[in-house]
Amino acid sequence: MASIDLNSDLGENTPDRIVGDDEAMLAVVTSANVSCGFHAGSPEGIGDTLAAAVRRGVVIGAHPGYRDHENFGRIDVDVDSATLQAHIEYQLGALEGLARAVGGAVAYVKPHGALYNAIARDERRAADVVAAIRAIDPGLVLLGLAGGTALEVARRAGLQVAAEAFADRGYLPDGRLVPRTQAGAVLHDAHVVAERMVRLVETGAIRAVDGTEVRIDAQSICVHGDTPGSVAMAGEVRRMLQAAGIAITPFTQRGAGRPSGGTV
């Protein structure tokens, strides 16, 4: 039986900036990428999201980003390596502590926004992030863009990795995401998005914005929690995947026991 993980970016709300419904999304997904506070969220809100994930049995991942709350971590910030590594280590340590406080544990790392896109193509910054993960907990899995530089850098460093696809984002012919400043970057039709994801799991391919087919080997599918209608979209993706006979299971559970350096 085919299987896939569903993940979403959560823990990003503050009283003056509500971007998603974490409780509702946690009823749909199997993995939660929880903000570490630099790009969004607050300690108390992040703690609430972690506690809710523990209650629902959703796997917890760290979602570190650039120190850029104003721009939601979506503007590229080319900081030096020592600073970037220290910032990632700080965020991972903070989230691990908050997770332990509510009886949970962090299982993987998925960088956020501009940092995620940067390490998908920039080997230097990818190495900085990998070094931070190894320094805090080399048992953490790195979740990243299928075909991206970061996953190869992490493999060479001995980390376990997993690749993801994006349900609600458009793809370029080379497998990169369409920049959010361009048309076709974000998809809004829940049924169309769900059909794309069923086809992806069944065939390993997704249609790019120019109509060409892109091959993607993904163990997880992301539905952004801050996209309008995101909970309904995630629910439709899950419903149609299960209707097609595809099991929804955490990628970390499917990868348990595999040797370090492999893809979970």
Secondary structure, 3 states (H helix, E strand, C coil): CCEEEEEEEECCCECCECCCCHHHHHCCCCEEEEECCCCCCCHHHHHHHHHHHHHHCCEEEEECCCCCCCCCCCCCCCCCHHHHHHHHHHHHHHHHHHHHHCCCCEEEECCCHHHHHHHCCCHHHHHHHHHHHHHHCCCCEEEEECCCHHHHHHHHCCCCEEEEEECCECECCCCCECCCCCCCCECCCHHHHHHHHHHHHHHCEEECCCCCEEECCCCEEECCCCCCCHHHHHHHHHHHHHHCCCEECCHHHHCCCCCCCCEC
